[in-house]
Amino acid sequence: MSFENRVAIVTGAARGIGEAAVLRMSSEGASVAVVDIDLDLAESVAKAAGKNAAAFRCDVGKPANVEQLVKDVVARFGKVDILVNNAAVCPRISIEDMTEERFDQMINVNLKSVFFLSRASAEAMKSGKWGRIVNISSTAGRVGGIFNATVYGATKAGVLSMTKSFARHYAPYNILVNAVAPGAVETRLITMMAQESIDNTIQAGPLKRLADPDEIANVITYLCSDGASWMTGATVDVNGGTLMV
Ligand SMILES: NC(=O)c1ccc[n+]([C@@H]2O[C@H](COP(=O)([O-])OP(=O)(O)OC[C@H]3O[C@@H](n4cnc5c(N)ncnc54)[C@H](O)[C@@H]3O)[C@@H](O)[C@H]2O)c1
């Protein structure tokens, strides 16, 4: 896989799966915009990724921010070829305790961002007649959220639907849009859960372990490569066999 001369935007890139995707794609030769709400952490990831990476602070839940982000990335790197919509929040809140404010926050960060950043990035990709957008969904988007992740699961189901609509819309420009639906991965999103819930999650899968973020980044990177030229509108389940469809 060669990513020479490719410019990628990865959101939620300051840690976890996003960080792993940045390090993998930059090691393959891509220039990478390391985007996160936490600029300090994003800067340390960009530093680790090398001289062709730069950190950008952006709250992706606000459309005006992501439109500006694309302009800033084009100003820095000259173009955009690849977008990985990875940023998300997953506060564990029961149905009884959910508030409108927390509901809207999840919709904004996990779903609204995917629409507006994909649209802004695709506009920048059109002239090059080549593009890759990878949206990070979740097994929760397929089966519904567990452990008080009801709204989170709904946002991730929305991501799967949006992936298909964008795939159809941008196909004439050779912009391919796919989703990855990870199972449980060893990142803050999982490790902040109660130990009993983590143990139950591990026992539910045939491989009896959590994934390493690199195991998701491998699949993301493939979908962003030239090799994935006949894939669009697809969802790749990367869940260690927890859900077999
Ligand atoms: N860890 C898992 O088990 C798992 C399973 C399925 C899907 N996912 C998905 O993988 C993706 C990455 O999750 P992770 O596990 O690495 O989580 P994480 O919590 O470790 O990382 C998420 C990153 O997103 C950033 N972020 C949060 N709100 C933001 C905002 N408004 N704007 C910009 N950045 C923001 C955070 O600062 C953080 O760096 C998410 O889409 C998540 O839903 C994770």
The ligand as a Tripos MOL2 file, in Angstrom:
@<TRIPOS>MOLECULE
LIG
   44    48     1     0     0
SMALL
NO_CHARGES

@<TRIPOS>ATOM
      1 N1        -13.2350    1.3400   21.6470 N.am      1 LIG1
      2 C1        -14.2270    0.5670   21.2030 C.2       1 LIG1
      3 O1        -14.4850   -0.5090   21.7440 O.2       1 LIG1
      4 C2        -15.0270    0.9680   20.0160 C.ar      1 LIG1
      5 C3        -15.9540    0.0420   19.5130 C.ar      1 LIG1
      6 C4        -16.7090    0.3870   18.3970 C.ar      1 LIG1
      7 C5        -16.5450    1.6140   17.7990 C.ar      1 LIG1
      8 N2        -15.6510    2.5060   18.3170 N.ar      1 LIG1
      9 C6        -15.5420    3.7760   17.6460 C.3       1 LIG1
     10 O2        -14.1750    4.0200   17.3220 O.3       1 LIG1
     11 C7        -13.9560    5.4440   17.2580 C.3       1 LIG1
     12 C8        -12.7530    5.8030   18.0900 C.3       1 LIG1
     13 O3        -13.0320    5.4790   19.4390 O.3       1 LIG1
     14 P1        -11.9080    5.1470   20.5200 P.3       1 LIG1
     15 O4        -12.2860    3.8540   21.1110 O.co2     1 LIG1
     16 O5        -10.5530    5.3440   19.9630 O.co2     1 LIG1
     17 O6        -12.2890    6.2860   21.5960 O.3       1 LIG1
     18 P2        -11.4360    7.3240   22.4430 P.3       1 LIG1
     19 O7        -12.3940    7.8690   23.4210 O.co2     1 LIG1
     20 O8        -10.1700    6.7110   22.9240 O.co2     1 LIG1
     21 O9        -11.0360    8.4340   21.3740 O.3       1 LIG1
     22 C9        -11.9720    9.3390   20.8620 C.3       1 LIG1
     23 C10       -11.2540   10.6170   20.4560 C.3       1 LIG1
     24 O10       -12.2400   11.5130   19.9420 O.3       1 LIG1
     25 C11       -11.9650   12.8150   20.4430 C.3       1 LIG1
     26 N3        -13.1560   13.6530   20.4450 N.ar      1 LIG1
     27 C12       -14.2330   13.5460   21.2730 C.ar      1 LIG1
     28 N4        -15.1090   14.5200   21.0010 N.ar      1 LIG1
     29 C13       -14.6020   15.2310   19.9730 C.ar      1 LIG1
     30 C14       -15.0510   16.3590   19.2430 C.ar      1 LIG1
     31 N5        -16.2100   16.9730   19.5400 N.pl3     1 LIG1
     32 N6        -14.2820   16.8290   18.2340 N.ar      1 LIG1
     33 C15       -13.0880   16.2490   17.9490 C.ar      1 LIG1
     34 N7        -12.6080   15.1840   18.6230 N.ar      1 LIG1
     35 C16       -13.3530   14.6900   19.6110 C.ar      1 LIG1
     36 C17       -11.4300   12.5550   21.8480 C.3       1 LIG1
     37 O11       -10.7240   13.6790   22.3780 O.3       1 LIG1
     38 C18       -10.5590   11.3210   21.6310 C.3       1 LIG1
     39 O12        -9.2410   11.6760   21.2740 O.3       1 LIG1
     40 C19       -15.2580    6.0860   17.7060 C.3       1 LIG1
     41 O13       -16.0290    6.4340   16.5780 O.3       1 LIG1
     42 C20       -15.9520    4.9690   18.4630 C.3       1 LIG1
     43 O14       -17.3470    5.1310   18.4870 O.3       1 LIG1
     44 C21       -14.8880    2.2060   19.3980 C.ar      1 LIG1
@<TRIPOS>BOND
     1     1     2 1
     2     2     3 2
     3     2     4 1
     4     4     5 ar
     5     4    44 ar
     6     5     6 ar
     7     6     7 ar
     8     7     8 ar
     9     8     9 1
    10     8    44 ar
    11     9    10 1
    12     9    42 1
    13    10    11 1
    14    11    12 1
    15    11    40 1
    16    12    13 1
    17    13    14 1
    18    14    15 2
    19    14    16 1
    20    14    17 1
    21    17    18 1
    22    18    19 2
    23    18    20 1
    24    18    21 1
    25    21    22 1
    26    22    23 1
    27    23    24 1
    28    23    38 1
    29    24    25 1
    30    25    26 1
    31    25    36 1
    32    26    27 ar
    33    26    35 ar
    34    27    28 ar
    35    28    29 ar
    36    29    30 ar
    37    29    35 ar
    38    30    31 1
    39    30    32 ar
    40    32    33 ar
    41    33    34 ar
    42    34    35 ar
    43    36    37 1
    44    36    38 1
    45    38    39 1
    46    40    41 1
    47    40    42 1
    48    42    43 1
@<TRIPOS>SUBSTRUCTURE
     1 LIG1         1 GROUP 0 **** ****
